[in-house]
Amino acid sequence: MNDKRYQVIYTGRLKPGLDADTVKSNLVLLLGIDEVKAAKLLQSGPLLLKRCNSAVEAQVLAEKFEQAGILCGVHNGVAGSDSNPGVEAGGESSLVRMLRHVSPSSGSDSPSLFKRLIGGDRKHRRA
């Protein structure tokens, strides 16, 4: 099994020429992120958004966040590495912990944000 991972990391900075209100609106409109979650993300510093199994998946996700106005980087990593910023021993990213904290407790049947961002439904994989 390949232990290579790719990390999408929010740098804590916005694209030049954009203010926080514009970027928050973009996150809500373009990516479907809840307004409270978008505001919380913008208030954070550098943050691991997601670990991906392929460089392509990581790059697509980073580009979608950058279209909304936040600067992201894609970094090579190794599964289980302790040097990953924003990752605790359980392997859960800071963003996932934050989103769980601010998410309503009601059970939602909607697909996860990250599944929607990276193309969602994996039913169309080739065997």
C-alpha positions in Angstrom: 0.0 0.0 0.0 1.2 3.5 -0.8 1.6 5.7 2.2 2.0 8.8 0.2 -0.5 11.5 1.1 -1.1 15.0 -0.2 -2.2 17.7 2.2 -4.3 20.7 1.3 -3.3 23.5 3.7 -5.0 26.9 4.1 -2.2 29.3 4.6 -4.2 31.7 6.7 -4.0 34.4 4.0 -6.5 35.7 1.4 -5.9 36.4 -2.2 -4.5 39.9 -2.8 -7.3 42.5 -3.4 -10.0 40.5 -1.6 -11.4 41.3 1.8 -12.7 38.8 4.4 -16.4 39.6 3.7 -16.0 38.9 0.0 -14.1 35.7 0.6 -16.7 34.6 3.1 -19.5 35.2 0.6 -17.5 33.3 -2.0 -17.1 30.3 0.3 -20.8 30.3 0.9 -21.9 30.8 -2.7 -19.2 28.8 -4.6 -18.5 26.0 -2.2 -21.7 25.7 -0.2 -20.0 26.2 3.1 -22.3 27.5 5.9 -21.7 31.2 6.7 -20.7 30.5 10.3 -18.2 27.8 9.2 -16.8 30.1 6.5 -16.3 32.9 9.1 -14.7 30.4 11.5 -12.3 29.2 8.8 -11.3 32.8 7.9 -10.5 33.5 11.6 -8.1 30.6 11.8 -4.5 30.7 11.0 -2.8 28.0 8.8 -5.0 25.0 8.8 -4.9 21.5 7.3 -8.1 21.3 5.2 -7.9 17.8 4.0 -5.5 14.9 3.3 -5.9 13.3 -0.1 -4.7 10.1 -1.6 -3.7 11.6 -4.9 -2.0 14.8 -6.0 -4.8 15.5 -8.5 -7.5 15.3 -5.8 -5.5 17.6 -3.6 -4.9 20.1 -6.4 -8.6 20.2 -7.4 -9.7 20.9 -3.9 -7.0 23.6 -3.4 -8.0 25.3 -6.6 -11.7 25.3 -5.6 -10.8 27.0 -2.3 -8.5 29.5 -4.1 -11.3 30.4 -6.5 -13.2 31.5 -3.4 -10.3 33.6 -2.4 -8.2 31.8 0.2 -4.6 30.8 -0.5 -3.9 27.1 -0.1 -0.9 24.9 -0.6 -0.6 21.3 -1.5 2.1 19.5 0.4 3.5 15.9 0.1 3.2 14.0 3.3 3.3 10.5 4.7 0.3 8.8 6.3 0.7 8.9 10.1 3.3 11.6 10.1 3.5 13.6 13.3 4.8 16.7 11.5 1.6 17.6 9.8 0.3 21.0 10.8 -3.2 20.9 12.3 -3.4 17.1 12.7 -3.7 15.5 16.1 -2.8 11.9 16.9 -6.2 10.7 15.8 -5.5 11.8 12.2 -8.4 14.2 12.0 -7.7 17.6 10.3 -8.3 20.8 12.1 -11.0 21.8 9.7 -12.9 18.6 10.3 -12.7 19.2 14.0 -13.8 22.8 13.6 -16.7 21.9 11.3 -17.9 19.3 13.7 -17.8 21.8 16.5 -19.9 24.4 14.7 -22.2 22.0 12.9 -25.8 21.7 14.0 -26.4 18.6 16.0 -29.3 17.5 13.8 -28.7 14.6 11.5 -28.3 15.8 8.0 -28.7 13.6 4.9 -26.7 15.9 2.7 -23.4 14.7 1.3 -20.2 16.0 3.0 -18.8 19.3 1.8 -15.6 17.7 0.8 -17.3 15.0 -1.2 -19.3 17.7 -3.0 -16.1 19.7 -3.6 -14.0 17.0 -5.1 -16.7 15.5 -7.3 -18.8 13.8 -4.7 -20.2 10.6 -5.7 -17.6 7.8 -6.2 -20.1 5.3 -7.7 -18.7 5.9 -11.1 -15.2 4.5 -10.4 -13.9 2.0 -12.9 -13.3 -1.5 -11.6 
